[in-house]
Amino acid sequence: MSHVPCNGCTLCCRGDAIRLLPGDDPAAYQTVPHVVDARFRMLAHKSNGDCIYLGESGCTIHATKPQMCREMDCRNAARNLSYTQVRKLDRRGVLRLSVWRQGRKLNRLNK
């Protein structure tokens, strides 16, 4: 896995549905049913849409964060998803358009 140049960016921690994957222990996190498929769990959010674990200085569970958080790279979302696809995901609360735009920006900077 390559280094993700987040540099303090927390866009993916704001309003995205961070689903727990099979290797994650749901008991280790505060979760709610996933917005798209209630058979799955996702990290809970604060009333403003931020991840429950997002603090003033970033992720408060950085060392033990779920697999999806560890693997998140907005550059991949920008490369693999069209604007139309992301708009649909954004309306469903799965992937924010702002995250996709950040990935596009980073991809342009790294060319």
Secondary structure by P-SEA (a helix, b strand, c coil): cccccccccccccccccccccccccccccccccccccccccccccccccccccccccccccccccccccccccaaaaaacccaaaaaaaaaaccccaaaaaaaaaaaaaac
